Amino acid sequence: MKAADITAALVERLVAQIEAGAGDYRMPWHELAAIGTPTNATTRRPYTGVNVLALWFATLERHYPTPLWATYRQWTALGGQVRRGERSTHCVRWVTKDNRGDDQTDHTASDHRADQSDRRRAFPVGFSVFNIAQVDGVELPPAPARFGNGPDRYTAISAWFEPIPATVTWGVGRAAYNPTADHIVMPHWETFHTTDGAYSTLAHELAHWTGHPTRLNRTFGARFGDDAYAIEELTAELSAALTCATLGMDVLARTDHAAYLASWCRVLRADPNVLHTVAAAAQAATDHLASYQPSEPTAPSGAVYEVAA
């Protein structure tokens, strides 16, 4: 299957689910994040960019218990056998070539990070993977545990957020990031009905924070014009979902995104490749937040807040 067709089909699925969930503000990634991060069975590296969305959708629709994936050849190398009649899930990788047509680099992530110099160019290539639930001869591991264990779960989540050097003030109006002041404000903790809701909202605002000129310097204005802010909101939403997937949290539905739904759907349908841009930016935002984590986990020094479910 061609990469362009894979992207177009994924955009149609995403847009259809955005439109279906608009009435109650439930976006598809609100359910998808809790599935966990799709991971390659051989390399044990997580998939990135639009491939996360593709594998999330397949996991949700086919009720796979574990987000562990690999190509047919990789499962065979592990001693497994994909069952006859099983349907693969299509993903995209970026392959870099120079202008003479010689292969240079094979980017197996879905986001476009290739060198765009005069001598080199990149183009997307489709590939197929199967979930471990479609394979015989390989032991199915238990579903991944949520971040942390038992009563220590929110201690671990709090410790993940703590090293991020953002200025955050709690108890001030509605959640927002002010890029001029480089400052995040959050409502009173008790405003949130669940602890996951509080942390997922913080993850969204921190995604905006990563776009500051002193960090990722993310701007969409030149390309998207009047839709630039809506695209930034979509980027923050997807980044928050990726962060929540890493931490095993649910994503809070946000009623303030109703104003952006039409823009998201219009821009994505007009150019499906926009999804690559947004997914790559969201992945970069989540990766930036993760970069503040210490190499060795440490006990949190600050207070751990919880909200009763």
Residue pairs with C-beta under 8 A, 6 or more apart in sequence:
1 90
1 126
1 128
2 126
3 92
3 123
3 124
3 125
3 126
4 124
4 272
5 126
6 54
6 90
6 91
6 92
6 126
7 50
7 92
7 124
7 272
7 273
7 275
7 276
8 272
9 90
10 50
10 53
10 54
10 57
10 272
10 275
11 268
11 269
11 272
11 275
12 269
13 57
14 28
14 53
14 268
14 275
15 264
15 265
15 268
15 269
17 27
17 28
18 27
18 28
18 261
18 264
18 265
19 261
19 265
21 27
21 28
21 30
22 258
22 261
24 253
25 253
25 254
25 255
25 257
25 258
26 253
27 237
27 253
27 257
28 57
29 53
29 56
29 237
29 238
29 241
29 251
30 241
30 250
30 251
30 252
30 253
31 60
32 53
32 56
32 57
32 59
32 60
32 241
32 245
33 200
33 240
33 241
33 242
33 244
33 245
33 249
33 250
33 251
34 244
34 245
34 248
34 249
34 250
34 251
35 56
35 59
35 60
35 67
35 245
36 67
36 143
36 144
36 245
36 248
37 46
37 47
37 52
37 67
37 242
37 245
37 246
38 46
38 47
38 51
38 52
38 55
38 56
38 59
38 67
38 68
38 69
39 45
39 46
39 47
39 67
39 68
39 69
40 46
40 47
40 68
40 69
40 70
40 74
41 68
41 69
41 70
41 74
41 75
41 78
41 132
41 138
42 70
42 74
42 77
42 78
46 52
47 55
47 69
47 91
47 109
47 110
48 109
48 110
48 111
48 279
48 283
49 109
49 110
49 111
49 276
49 279
49 280
49 283
50 91
50 92
50 110
50 111
50 275
50 276
50 279
51 91
51 92
51 109
51 110
52 110
52 242
52 245
52 279
52 283
53 238
53 275
53 279
54 89
54 90
54 91
54 92
54 110
55 67
55 69
55 89
55 91
55 129
56 67
58 64
58 89
58 131
59 67
59 131
62 131
62 133
64 131
64 132
64 133
65 133
65 140
65 143
66 131
66 132
66 133
66 140
66 141
66 142
66 143
66 144
67 131
67 144
68 131
68 132
68 141
69 89
69 129
69 130
69 131
69 132
70 78
70 129
70 130
70 132
71 127
71 128
71 129
71 130
72 82
72 88
72 128
72 130
75 81
75 82
75 130
75 135
75 138
78 138
79 137
79 138
80 132
80 135
80 136
80 137
80 138
81 135
81 136
81 137
82 130
82 134
82 135
83 134
83 135
83 136
86 130
86 134
88 128
88 129
88 130
89 128
89 129
89 130
89 131
90 126
90 127
90 128
91 110
91 126
91 127
91 128
91 129
92 110
92 124
92 125
92 126
92 127
92 276
93 106
93 107
93 108
93 109
93 110
93 124
93 125
93 127
94 107
94 109
94 110
94 111
94 112
94 113
94 114
94 122
94 123
94 124
94 125
95 103
95 105
95 106
95 107
95 122
95 123
95 124
95 125
96 103
96 104
96 105
96 106
96 107
96 114
96 115
96 120
96 121
96 122
97 103
97 104
97 120
97 121
97 122
97 123
98 104
98 119
98 120
98 121
99 118
99 119
99 120
99 121
104 120
105 114
105 115
107 113
107 114
107 122
108 127
109 283
110 276
110 279
110 280
111 276
111 279
111 280
111 283
111 284
112 122
112 124
112 276
112 277
112 280
113 280
114 120
114 121
114 122
115 122
116 122
124 276
132 138
132 140
132 141
133 140
144 248
145 248
146 153
146 247
146 248
146 249
147 153
147 156
147 157
147 160
147 246
147 247
147 248
147 249
148 154
148 155
148 156
148 157
148 248
153 248
154 195
154 304
154 305
154 306
155 300
155 304
157 199
157 247
157 249
158 300
158 302
158 304
158 305
159 297
159 298
159 299
159 300
160 247
160 293
161 199
161 202
161 206
162 300
162 301
162 302
163 292
163 293
163 294
164 206
164 289
164 292
165 292
166 184
166 206
166 209
167 182
167 183
167 184
168 183
168 184
168 185
168 186
168 202
168 205
169 183
169 184
169 185
169 186
170 185
170 186
170 187
170 188
170 189
171 186
171 187
171 188
171 189
172 185
172 186
172 187
173 185
173 187
174 185
174 187
174 256
175 184
175 185
175 186
175 187
175 201
175 202
175 204
175 205
176 184
176 185
176 205
177 183
177 184
177 205
177 208
177 209
178 184
178 185
179 208
179 211
179 212
182 209
182 212
182 214
184 202
184 205
184 206
184 208
184 209
186 198
186 201
186 202
186 205
189 198
189 305
189 307
190 307
192 198
192 201
192 252
192 307
193 307
193 309
194 250
194 252
194 307
194 309
195 305
195 306
195 307
195 309
196 244
196 249
196 250
196 251
196 252
197 250
197 252
197 307
198 252
198 305
198 307
199 244
199 247
199 249
200 240
200 243
200 244
200 249
200 250
200 251
200 252
201 240
201 252
201 254
203 239
203 240
203 243
203 244
203 289
204 236
204 237
204 239
204 240
204 254
205 236
206 243
206 289
207 235
207 236
207 239
207 240
207 243
207 282
207 285
207 286
207 289
208 232
208 236
209 215
210 216
210 218
210 239
210 284
210 285
210 288
210 289
211 217
211 218
211 219
211 232
211 235
211 285
215 288
216 281
216 284
216 285
216 288
218 232
218 235
218 281
218 284
218 285
219 228
220 228
220 231
220 232
220 235
221 228
223 277
224 230
224 231
224 267
227 263
227 266
227 267
229 260
230 259
230 260
230 263
230 264
230 267
231 263
231 264
231 267
231 274
231 278
233 257
233 260
234 260
234 264
234 278
235 278
235 281
235 282
235 285
236 282
236 285
237 254
237 257
237 282
238 278
238 279
238 282
239 281
239 282
239 283
239 285
239 286
240 251
241 251
241 282
242 282
242 283
242 286
243 286
243 289
244 250
244 251
246 286
246 290
267 274
268 274
268 275
